Amino acid sequence: MAPTVQPHSENVWSEIETLPPARTAEVQNEALREQLAYVAAHSEFYRRKFAEAGVDPLAVRTTADLAALPFTEKQELRDSLAERRPLGLHQAAADADIVQIQASSGTTGSPSYVGLTRPDVALWSELGARALYANGFRPGDRLLHGFGMSKGFVGGIPILQMAQYMGIVDIPIGAEAGADRLLRVQADQRPNLLIGTPNFLAYLAEQAPSIVGQDARDLGVRAISVGGEPGGGLPATRDKIEGLWGASSREMLGGTDLGCVYWGECEAQDGMHYHSPDLLVVELIDPDTGEVKPAVEGAHGELVYTALRRQASPLVRFRTRDHVVVTGTDCSCGRTGYKVRCVGRTDDMLIVRGINLFPSAVKQLVAEFEPVATGEMRIRADFEGHSTQKPLQLVVEYADGVGEAARAQLAADIESRVRSALNVKVVVNLVPELTLKRPDHVKVNLIERVR
């Protein structure tokens, strides 16, 4: 299959990824002015929102001026959808031009619905191509699709469209088909690419010997792209996936509202690149104050996006609640966009006796105790909201064959390690291997709410 668009070079999909910052700023600012003029002319939602805030979007000339505009919150989009079906007051293209509607997983309420015109579909594919090319995907490869394909999930059809755009053959089995079917297709067809959530792909590899009679590393996978949940870039998680599959594993990041996939990790494997300044404006903000922060190495913050060149469901200063750390501002690969690692969602963060805690940080520490522990853990939150003054209840699986004395030592060691590394007291409850539910189509929720 010939790619719809030819890659810029052997290592980089688009030239924009390698341009000097001054040049990309020119391209971005021009696209931003055009997008805000389009939104002002076509979006009832934003005309109303800007009028209520007393701001003029046409006064924004550069990305530095964006701070004058209000944020767009997820709840506002839900309210917009409820007020006008099917795509809300923020629909900015004619019904006749909509060719596709995507839905979020709806884990925090009703799904969000996002409309796409034909140019929007192409834009999403371009965004994803840049990230997946960095992940090691190449025209002529074949891909086993390990994200869910059902329910309009954004990891389904859009990933397939990205693969076809890149000249990759997608085998759209989908995670909902189960480990048995996915592994048998892998054994029969030998696709050299694999995509899905990190925990599900690790689980898939662990099942390979019992289902197809072979280790996963013998099934022909060369490159793996993981996303959909934080943690794919953690050393313990990456090492586990690469060891099981005998393939490179690189992380990507995206979301339903902006374009499925738009951050991707290159061969340096030390963070995901900002690939598309011509298609997205990304701001890093302090989640508490809303102030914009410079994207310098070591900076922490929440990602905020403004879509560029978007027609059907454009967004301006959309708060994602994705909390990231900037891992670098240059790279040996030649890309000039800075790099981030997602450490969790600001709305998933717990506050334990005044200490901010992301579940993925605990997961990383527990993974260090393999093979005595399986690496599976859950935080049992027996409190309302996100804050507690009590020790955190942590459920951890121990591996088969671990004796009683070793289990007692394991619990004590995990409690000590978490307290030392994160300054948080936990109480560990050990359970046998395979007690905790394994990952399914989308992601693992590391927090279990209990009464």
N, C-alpha and C positions, 0 to 999 in steps of 0.2 A: 504494500500500500504506500503510495507516494504521499508525503506530508502536504497539507494544504498550504503551509508556509515553510519556507526553507530556514533552517537555523542560521544564525549569523556566523558562527564559527564552530569549531570542534567542541568547545567547552561552554559556550554561551549562546542562548537562544536568540536574544535580541540585543542590538547594538546599544539601546538605551541603558542597558545594565552596566555598560562600561564607560559611559560618557563622564567627563569631569562634572563635579557638582554644580558649577556655575552654569553650564550648558543645560543640565537637567532642570535646574531652577527656572530657566527661561521657558523651556517646553512646558513645565508644570504650571507656571503662572498663567501662561496663555490659555491652556486647557481649563484652568480653574475659572478664569473670567468667562469663558464660553459656557461652562457648565452652570455657573450661577445665573447667567442671563437666561439659559434654557429653563432652569428651575423656576425662576421668577415668572416666566411666561406661561409655564405649563403645569405647575403643581399648586393646586388649591391649598394643600396642607402647608406648604412652605410660605405661600403668600400670607396666609393667616398667621402662621407662627412668627414670621419676621415683622409683620405689622404689630402684633401684640408685644413684641420685644422692642419695637421702635427702632429697628435697624434697617439699613438699606443694603441688600446683598450686592448691588451694583457698585457700591463704594469699595468693595473688597478688590484690590488690585494684585495682591501677592498673598502667599500662604501666611505671611506674618500678620496680615490683616484679619485672618479667620477668627482669631480670638474674640473679635467684636460680635460674632454671631453666636446664638445659643446652641447648646448641645441638643442632639436628638436622642431621646431615651427609647428603649425597647417598648415600654408601656405606651408611649405615644403612638407607636406604630400599631400596637394591638387596638388601641382606641380608634385609630384611623380606619383600620380594617372593619371594626364593628360598626362604624358610622356609615360606611359606604362599601357594600360588597360589589365585586369579589376582591378587589385589590387595594381598596382604601382611598382616602383623599390624596394620598401621596402618589397615586398613579399619575404619570406624566406623559403617557403615550396613548394614542387612540386604541379602543378595543380591537379594531380591525388589524392593528399592527402587532398585537401580542401573539406570539407563537408558542410560548412555553410558560408554565407556572410551576415554580418550585416551592416546597414546603420545608420548614424547619422540623426538627424532631419533636418539638413541642414539650420538652421536658419540664418547663416551668409554666405550663398553661396551654392554651390552644396554639396550634402551629401558626407560624408567621408565613404568609404567602407572598411570594416575590414574582413579579411579572418580568418577562424577557421579550424584547423584539429580536429580529434576526441579527441586527448589529450587536445587541446585548449578548446574544449567545456567542458570537464570534469574539467579543471582548472577554467574556468569561474564559473561553478556550485559550485565548492569548495569555491571560493572567496565569492560568494553570500550566500552560506549556513552559513558561519561563521557570516556574518552581520545580516542575517534574523533570525538566531537562537538567537542572542543577542536582536533582536527586539521582541522576544517572540514567534516566529513561532516554531512549534513542529511537529515531525512526527505524522501522523494520523490526523492532522488538515485538514480543507478544506478552500480554498482561493478563494475569489472573486477578479478577475483581473481587476483593475481599471486604469491601464496604457493602452495606445493605443496598439492594436495588429496588426495594418496594417503598410504598407510601410517599412517593415524591421526594424521598430523602436526597439531600443535595450531594451526598457522596456517591449517588447512583448514576443516573443519566448524565449529569454534567461531567463526571470523570470519564465516562465512555466517550462523550463528545470531545473532550480534551485529547484523549488518546488518538481518536480518529484524525483530529486536526493535526496532530504531530506525526501521523503516519505509523501509528502503533496499532496492532491488532488487539482489541479488547475481548476477553472471554468473560461475559457478564453473568457469572453464576450468582454472586452475591452472598453475603454472610448468612442470610436467613436460610439458605439451602443447607447449612450445617457443615460441620467438619468433615463428615464422611464424603459427601458429594464434592466439596472443594478439593479434598486431597486426592480423590480418585481422578478428577479432571486434571489436577496437577501431574499426577503420575502418568496419565494417558497422553496429554498434550505437551507437557514439558515447557510451558511458558517460562521465559527468563526474567519476568518482572512480576512483582507482587505488591499489592496495595491494601491497606486496612488499618485498623487501630492496633497499637503496639501490643496490648495485652492479648487481643484476639489472635494475632499472628503468632505470638509466642505459644499460646495454647494450641493452635493449629499444628505447629511443629511438634509439640509434645505428643500429639495423637498420631502422628504419621506412622511410627512403627507398628502400632496395633491395628491401624486401618488399612494401610497399603503395604505393610511388611518391609518398609524402608525408612531409614533416617531421612529427615527433611533435607539435610545437606546433600543428599544424593538425588534430589528431585529436579535439579537443573536451574534453580533460581540464582540470578546474578545480582540483581538490585532490588531493594525493598524501599518503599515509601510509606512512612507511618504518620498518622495524624488522627484528628477526631477527639483526642483527649491529651492532656498534658503528660509528659514523662517520656516520650519517645526519644528524646535527646539525652536523658539521664544515662550516665555511663553504665550502671548496672543493667538497665533495661536494654540499651543498645548492645552491650556485650552478650546478653542472653540471646537476643534475636539473631545476631550475627553468628554466634556459636552454633545455634540450633539449625539455621538455614545455610550456613557457609556462604553468606552473601553480604554485601554492604547494606547497611540500614541507615537511611537518612530521614530527617524529620521535615514535615511541611505543616502549614497552618493556614486556615481560612475560615469561612463562615457563610451561612446561607444568604445573609443580607447583602454582602458585597461581591461575592463571586466564587465561592466554593474553596479555591486554593489560590493563594497569592503570596505566600512566603515559602521559601525552599532552602534546604541546607545543601551546600556543595560538598566537594570531596574533602574539604578541610574539617568538616563535621564538628564545627564549634559554634553553631548558631545558624539561624535561618535568615537569608538575605531579603532585604527590601528591594524587589526586582522592578517595580512598575511605577515610578514617579510620574509617568505620563498618563497613567490610568487610575491612580489612587493618590490622594494626599493622606499621609499618616502623621498624626500628632501623638506625642507622648505626654500624658498629663499626670499630675498628682491626683490620685483618685479621691482624696479628701477635699482638696481645695479647688480642683479643676484647672489649676494653673499649668500652662504648657512648660515642659522641661526640655532642655537640649538633649538630643540623642547621642550622648557621649558614652564611652565605654564605662560600664559599671552602673549606669543610671537605671533605676527601677521606675515603673509607672504603668499606666493603663493606656491601651491603644484606642485611638479615636480616628475615624475615617471619614473622608469626603470622597465620594465617587466622582470620577471624571469620565466624560464621553458616554455617560449612561442615560438611557432614554426612559424605560418603562417605570422603574422603581428607584429613582435616584435618592441618595441620602447625603445630608450635609452635617458634618461634625457628629457622627453616630458613635455613641459610647458602646463599646463591645464588652466591657468588664474583663477583658483578657489582660492579665497582669504579666508583664515581661521584664526581663533584664537585658540590657544592651551588652552583647558579648564582644563586639568589635566594630570598628569603623573603617577598616580596610581589610583586604584579603588577598592571599596568594593566587586565588583563582582569577583575579582581574576585575571582578565586579566592584563597583564603587558604592553600592548601597550598604548601609550598616546592617548588622546582624543582631538577632534577638533570640532568646530562649524563653518560651512561655512557661511560667512557674505555677500557673493556676488562674482562676478567675477571682476577681475582687469580690464577687458576691458569693464565692465558695469559701473564702478565707475565714478561718476561725480565730477568735481572740481568747486565749487561754491565760487567765490571770494577767491580762494586759499585754501578752506576747502575741504578735501576729503569726499565724501558722497556716501554711498551705499544706493540704493533705499529700500532695506529690512529694514534699520534702520528707515526710514520714515514710512514704512508700520507698523512697530511695534508700533510707537507712535500713529498713527491714530487708530490702533486697540484698544488703551486704551480708546477711546471715545465711544465705543459701550456701550449701545444700541442706543444712540442718533445718532451715525453714524453707517453705516453698516459694516465698516472695509474695504470696497473697495476703492481704490485710484489709481490714475495714476499721474506720473510726466509728464507734457507736455513740452518737450524740444524744444524750438523755436530757437535753435542755432546749429551751426555746431560743430561736434566733441563732446568732453566731458567736455569742460570748458566754463564757462560763468561768467561775472561780474555782471549780473542782478539777481534780486530776482528770485527764482525758482517758476514756475507756478505749483500749485498742485490742482488737481481735486479730490474732496472727495464726496462720496454719503452720504446724510443724510437719516435717517430712515423715513418710512411712519408715518405721524401723528405729525411730529415735526413742530411747528409753526414758523412764520417768525422771531419773536424776539429770539426764541431759536436757530434758524439757524444762526442769526447774531452773537450770543454769541459763538456758536460752531466754526465758522470760526475764530473768534478772539482767542479763546482758543487754537485751533490747531496751528495757527501761532505763538503764544506765546510759546507753548510747544516745537515746533520744534526749534525755535530760542534758547530757554534755554538749550535744551538737546544737540543739534548738532551744535550750533553757526552758523546757516544758516537761512537767511531770506527767507520766502516763502509767496506767495500770494495765498490764498485758494479760489477756485471757487467751491461752493457747487452745487450739482446736485441731482435730486430725486433718490430714491432707484430704482435699476435695470436699471439705465442709462448706466452704464459701462458694457462692455462685460464680461460675466462670463467665468471661466476657461474651456478649452476644453481638448483635448487628452494629451497635454504635459505639458505646463506651462503657467503662466501668465507673460507677459512682463510688468513690472511696469513703463517702460519708453515709452511714445508715442512721436514719432518724428513728428513735425508739421512744415510747412513752415512759 
